[in-house]
Amino acid sequence: MPYSYIEIASFGGPEVLQLKQEKSLPEPGRGEVRVKVLAAGTGFTDTIIRDGDYPGVKEKPPFTPGYDWFGVVDKLGVGVQGLEPGQAVADMPVIGGYTQYLCADAARVIPCPQGLDPAQAVCMILPYTTAYQMLTRECQLQRGDRILVHAAAGAVGSALVELGRLLGLEVYGTASSGKHDLLRAFGAIPIDYRSEDFVARTLELSGGGVDAVFDTVGGKNWAHSYRCLRRGGKLVGFGSMQLSTGEESLPQLLWGFAKLLGLWKFIPDGKSSSFYNIQSSREKNNEAFNKDVHTLMQWLRDGKLHPVVDERVPLGQVADVHRRIASADIKGRVALICQGQDTPRGAVGE
């Protein structure tokens, strides 16, 4: 049975994402399961990996990108116990998710509730787990605390906004004006970063400073975000979007890291700062990662969470999705629907 997948033949722009076909399904080895992938997540990190600029990926082309996926067990390898065909599962392999079928280490996949919408379920892995761990493991927040979320209409940003409100927090979010209705729908107070001074506006709204700021913009922005904190507040950096868009240079980002992880610790202002990376967090504590994903999947099943799925597109249209990501033209997340599409002609993998 043939199946389709996306391959990066060389690092570069969206055009390097090519739809390929294999003649037969992969066979799971000992301790592995074959998974029928129902949905793969897309995001800014995938575009950095495609460009060859992501430090967490050592793989060289050709390879299949795709940070996270959701699917069902299709076949068990020798020695696998505790899973069965048809079981809903998910994982965050960092690369490999843009495919209709894959083989995965049975010990790494995370069992999920049955009956979930695949496009919503795949949002629980990278975006929502990132948000949940930053809110609950990086920070010690209480109901009624105030937080500021940057890029609040994006995949992780909208997850922070929704989870923040679910946890009883008062949420302010920066976004362009066209995305403010989305933030209001989640109960957040929007700030237009293009026309407003977000520092002054945050201090005004919060009455002197917030308890936490979550900033994926980059080093230059971290300094402004730090000013938004009250005494005892914490800044969590978790990305560097402006480096990839060319709005920030590498020396500026490194100077930002120097302050975020070192220099600010010597200022006796009662504030703190850290940097969060979900990949390293999982490697340090896989049990906590699995527990948090499980919690979020249960909340999704129970109707407590409503992730923003901007669009559901076939696997073969991923290049267009990457172009939209680069132009910041997405609310929430676009999910790749990996099944139910034609396979390409004349594009059979070797």
C-alpha positions as CSV (number, residue, x, y, z in Angstrom):
1,M,0.0,0.0,0.0
2,P,1.5,3.4,-1.0
3,Y,1.6,6.4,1.3
4,S,2.5,10.1,1.0
5,Y,4.9,12.2,3.0
6,I,6.7,15.6,2.8
7,E,10.4,15.7,2.2
8,I,12.9,18.5,2.5
9,A,15.6,17.8,-0.2
10,S,17.7,20.8,0.9
11,F,17.3,23.7,3.3
12,G,15.6,26.7,2.0
13,G,12.2,28.4,1.5
14,P,8.7,26.8,1.3
15,E,9.5,25.6,-2.2
16,V,11.8,22.9,-0.8
17,L,8.8,21.1,0.8
18,Q,8.0,18.3,-1.7
19,L,5.2,15.8,-1.6
20,K,6.6,12.3,-2.2
21,Q,5.2,8.8,-2.3
22,E,6.5,5.4,-1.0
23,K,5.3,2.2,-2.6
24,S,4.7,0.3,0.7
25,L,4.1,1.2,4.4
26,P,7.0,1.2,6.8
27,E,7.3,-1.8,9.1
28,P,7.6,-1.3,12.8
29,G,10.7,-2.7,14.4
30,R,11.0,-4.2,17.9
31,G,9.5,-1.9,20.4
32,E,7.9,0.3,17.8
33,V,4.4,1.0,16.6
34,R,3.3,2.0,13.1
35,V,1.0,5.0,13.3
36,K,-1.6,6.2,10.8
37,V,-1.1,10.0,11.2
38,L,-4.4,11.8,11.2
39,A,-3.2,15.4,11.7
40,A,0.2,17.1,11.9
41,G,0.8,20.5,13.5
42,T,2.4,23.4,11.7
43,G,4.1,26.4,13.2
44,F,6.9,28.9,13.2
45,T,9.4,26.4,14.5
46,D,8.8,24.2,11.4
47,T,9.8,27.1,9.2
48,I,13.0,27.6,11.1
49,I,13.8,23.8,10.8
50,R,13.1,24.0,7.1
51,D,15.6,26.9,6.8
52,G,18.2,24.9,8.6
53,D,18.5,27.4,11.4
54,Y,17.0,25.4,14.3
55,P,19.7,24.4,16.8
56,G,17.7,21.5,18.2
57,V,17.8,19.5,14.9
58,K,21.0,17.9,13.7
59,E,19.4,16.0,10.8
60,K,20.6,16.9,7.3
61,P,18.4,16.8,4.2
62,P,16.7,14.8,2.9
63,F,14.2,14.4,5.8
64,T,10.6,14.8,6.7
65,P,9.7,17.8,8.9
66,G,6.8,18.1,11.3
67,Y,7.2,18.9,15.0
68,D,4.2,17.0,16.4
69,W,1.4,14.7,15.2
70,F,-1.8,13.0,16.3
71,G,-3.0,9.6,15.0
72,V,-3.9,6.0,15.7
73,V,-1.9,2.9,16.2
74,D,-1.9,0.9,12.9
75,K,0.4,-2.0,13.7
76,L,2.4,-3.3,16.7
77,G,6.1,-4.2,16.5
78,V,7.5,-7.2,18.4
79,G,7.5,-6.8,22.2
80,V,5.0,-3.9,22.3
81,Q,2.6,-4.0,25.2
82,G,0.0,-1.6,26.6
83,L,-1.1,-0.3,23.1
84,E,-3.4,-1.8,20.6
85,P,-4.4,-1.1,17.0
86,G,-6.9,1.8,16.8
87,Q,-5.6,3.4,20.0
88,A,-5.3,7.2,19.7
89,V,-1.8,8.4,20.3
90,A,0.3,11.5,19.9
91,D,4.0,12.5,20.0
92,M,6.4,15.4,19.5
93,P,9.4,14.0,17.5
94,V,10.5,17.5,16.4
95,I,10.9,16.2,12.8
96,G,9.0,13.5,11.0
97,G,5.3,14.4,11.4
98,Y,4.4,15.5,7.9
99,T,3.4,12.1,6.7
100,Q,0.5,9.7,6.4
101,Y,2.3,6.8,8.2
102,L,5.3,6.6,10.4
103,C,7.0,4.2,12.9
104,A,7.6,5.5,16.4
105,D,9.1,4.2,19.7
106,A,6.2,2.7,21.6
107,A,7.7,4.0,24.9
108,R,7.5,7.6,23.6
109,V,4.0,7.8,22.1
110,I,1.4,9.2,24.4
111,P,-2.0,7.4,24.6
112,C,-4.9,9.8,24.2
113,P,-8.7,9.7,24.7
114,Q,-10.7,8.2,21.8
115,G,-13.0,10.4,19.6
116,L,-11.0,13.6,19.6
117,D,-11.0,15.9,16.6
118,P,-7.5,15.3,15.2
119,A,-7.0,19.0,14.2
120,Q,-7.8,20.1,17.7
121,A,-5.9,17.3,19.4
122,V,-2.7,18.1,17.6
123,C,-2.9,21.6,19.1
124,M,-2.6,20.1,22.6
125,I,1.0,18.9,22.0
126,L,3.4,21.7,21.0
127,P,1.3,24.9,21.5
128,Y,-0.8,23.9,24.5
129,T,1.8,21.9,26.4
130,T,4.3,24.8,25.9
131,A,1.7,27.2,27.3
132,Y,0.6,24.9,30.2
133,Q,4.1,24.2,31.3
134,M,5.1,27.9,31.3
135,L,2.0,28.8,33.3
136,T,2.3,26.0,35.8
137,R,5.9,24.8,35.9
138,E,7.9,27.9,35.0
139,C,5.8,30.3,37.1
140,Q,4.0,30.1,40.4
141,L,0.8,31.9,39.5
142,Q,-2.4,32.2,41.6
143,R,-6.0,32.9,40.6
144,G,-6.4,36.6,40.1
145,D,-2.8,37.2,39.0
146,R,-2.2,39.2,35.8
147,I,-0.2,38.1,32.8
148,L,0.9,39.6,29.5
149,V,1.1,37.4,26.4
150,H,2.9,38.5,23.3
151,A,1.8,37.2,19.8
152,A,-1.4,36.4,21.7
153,A,-3.3,35.3,18.6
154,G,-0.7,32.8,17.5
155,A,-0.7,29.1,18.3
156,V,1.1,29.3,21.6
157,G,-0.2,32.7,22.4
158,S,-3.8,31.8,22.0
159,A,-3.2,28.7,24.1
160,L,-1.7,30.9,26.8
161,V,-4.7,33.2,26.6
162,E,-7.3,30.4,26.9
163,L,-5.4,28.4,29.6
164,G,-4.7,31.6,31.5
165,R,-8.4,32.4,31.7
166,L,-9.2,28.8,32.6
167,L,-6.7,29.0,35.5
168,G,-8.4,32.2,36.7
169,L,-5.8,34.7,35.5
170,E,-6.4,38.2,34.1
171,V,-4.8,38.2,30.7
172,Y,-3.5,41.0,28.4
173,G,-2.4,40.1,25.0
174,T,-0.5,41.9,22.2
175,A,-1.7,41.4,18.7
176,S,-2.5,43.4,15.5
177,S,-6.0,45.0,15.6
178,G,-7.5,42.5,13.2
179,K,-7.0,39.7,15.8
180,H,-8.4,41.6,18.8
181,D,-11.9,40.0,18.4
182,L,-10.2,36.6,18.9
183,L,-8.6,37.7,22.1
184,R,-11.8,39.2,23.4
185,A,-13.6,35.9,22.7
186,F,-11.2,34.2,25.1
187,G,-11.8,36.9,27.7
188,A,-8.5,38.7,27.3
189,I,-7.8,42.4,27.0
190,P,-6.1,43.1,23.7
191,I,-3.2,45.6,23.2
192,D,-2.3,46.8,19.7
193,Y,1.5,46.6,19.6
194,R,1.6,48.5,16.3
195,S,-0.2,51.6,17.6
196,E,0.2,51.5,21.4
197,D,3.2,51.5,23.7
198,F,2.6,48.0,25.2
199,V,4.7,48.8,28.3
200,A,2.7,51.9,29.2
201,R,-0.6,50.2,28.4
202,T,0.2,47.1,30.4
203,L,1.3,49.2,33.4
204,E,-1.9,51.2,33.1
205,L,-4.2,48.2,32.8
206,S,-2.5,46.2,35.6
207,G,-2.1,49.1,38.0
208,G,1.7,48.9,38.2
209,G,2.8,45.7,36.6
210,V,1.9,42.1,35.8
211,D,2.9,38.9,37.6
212,A,4.3,37.2,34.4
213,V,5.1,38.0,30.8
214,F,5.4,35.4,28.1
215,D,7.6,36.7,25.2
216,T,8.4,34.8,22.0
217,V,9.4,38.0,20.1
218,G,13.1,38.1,20.9
219,G,16.0,39.7,22.7
220,K,15.1,43.4,22.0
221,N,11.6,42.9,23.2
222,W,12.5,41.1,26.4
223,A,14.0,44.3,27.8
224,H,10.6,46.1,27.3
225,S,8.7,43.1,28.7
226,Y,10.8,43.1,31.8
227,R,9.6,46.7,32.5
228,C,6.0,45.4,32.6
229,L,6.7,43.2,35.7
230,R,5.7,44.1,39.2
231,R,8.1,43.2,42.0
232,G,8.0,39.4,42.3
233,G,7.0,39.0,38.7
234,K,8.7,36.8,36.1
235,L,9.5,37.1,32.4
236,V,9.6,33.9,30.4
237,G,11.2,34.0,27.0
238,F,10.3,31.1,24.7
239,G,11.3,32.1,21.2
240,S,13.0,34.6,18.9
241,M,10.6,35.4,16.1
242,Q,12.3,38.6,15.1
243,L,15.6,36.8,14.5
244,S,14.0,34.7,11.8
245,T,12.1,37.6,10.3
246,G,15.3,39.7,10.1
247,E,14.0,42.3,12.5
248,E,16.7,41.4,15.0
249,S,20.4,40.5,14.6
250,L,22.1,37.6,16.2
251,P,24.2,39.9,18.4
252,Q,21.0,41.6,19.6
253,L,19.5,38.2,20.5
254,L,22.6,37.1,22.3
255,W,22.7,40.3,24.3
256,G,19.0,39.6,25.2
257,F,19.9,36.2,26.4
258,A,22.8,37.6,28.5
259,K,20.3,39.8,30.3
260,L,17.5,37.2,30.5
261,L,19.6,34.4,31.9
262,G,22.3,36.3,33.8
263,L,22.6,40.1,34.2
264,W,19.1,40.8,35.4
265,K,19.7,38.4,38.3
266,F,22.0,41.0,39.9
267,I,19.4,43.7,39.9
268,P,17.7,43.8,43.4
269,D,14.3,44.5,42.0
270,G,12.6,41.3,43.1
271,K,11.9,40.3,39.4
272,S,13.1,37.1,37.7
273,S,13.5,35.7,34.2
274,S,14.0,32.4,32.4
275,F,13.9,30.9,28.9
276,Y,11.7,27.9,28.2
277,N,12.1,25.3,25.4
278,I,9.7,22.4,25.2
279,Q,12.1,20.0,23.7
280,S,14.7,20.3,26.4
281,S,12.0,20.4,29.0
282,R,10.7,17.0,27.8
283,E,14.2,15.5,27.8
284,K,14.7,16.6,31.4
285,N,11.4,15.3,32.6
286,N,9.5,13.1,30.1
287,E,7.1,12.0,32.9
288,A,6.0,15.5,33.5
289,F,5.6,16.1,29.7
290,N,3.4,13.1,29.3
291,K,1.3,14.0,32.4
292,D,0.7,17.5,31.1
293,V,-0.2,16.3,27.6
294,H,-2.6,13.8,29.1
295,T,-4.2,16.5,31.3
296,L,-4.7,18.7,28.2
297,M,-6.2,15.9,26.1
298,Q,-8.7,15.2,28.9
299,W,-9.7,18.8,29.1
300,L,-10.1,18.9,25.4
301,R,-12.3,15.8,25.5
302,D,-14.3,17.4,28.4
303,G,-15.0,20.5,26.3
304,K,-12.9,22.8,28.6
305,L,-10.6,23.8,25.7
306,H,-11.3,25.3,22.3
307,P,-8.1,25.6,20.4
308,V,-8.1,28.0,17.5
309,V,-7.7,26.0,14.2
310,D,-7.4,28.6,11.5
311,E,-7.6,26.0,8.7
312,R,-7.4,22.3,8.0
313,V,-5.4,21.7,4.8
314,P,-4.2,18.6,2.9
315,L,-0.7,17.4,3.5
316,G,0.3,18.4,-0.1
317,Q,-0.5,22.1,0.6
318,V,2.0,22.6,3.3
319,A,4.2,24.9,1.3
320,D,1.4,27.4,1.2
321,V,0.9,27.1,4.9
322,H,4.6,27.9,5.5
323,R,4.2,31.0,3.4
324,R,1.2,32.1,5.5
325,I,3.2,31.4,8.7
326,A,6.0,33.7,7.5
327,S,3.6,36.5,6.8
328,A,1.9,36.2,10.2
329,D,-1.4,35.5,8.4
330,I,-2.7,32.9,10.8
331,K,-4.9,32.9,13.9
332,G,-4.1,30.0,16.1
333,R,-2.8,27.1,14.1
334,V,-3.2,25.4,10.7
335,A,-3.5,21.6,10.9
336,L,-2.3,19.3,8.1
337,I,-4.9,16.6,7.5
338,C,-2.8,13.7,6.5
339,Q,-5.4,11.2,5.3
340,G,-7.9,11.2,2.5
341,Q,-5.9,12.8,-0.2
342,D,-4.6,11.7,-3.6
343,T,-0.9,10.6,-3.7
344,P,1.4,12.3,-6.2
345,R,2.2,10.8,-9.5
346,G,5.8,10.4,-10.5
347,A,7.2,11.3,-7.1
348,V,8.1,7.9,-5.7
349,G,10.8,8.0,-3.0
350,E,13.9,5.9,-3.5
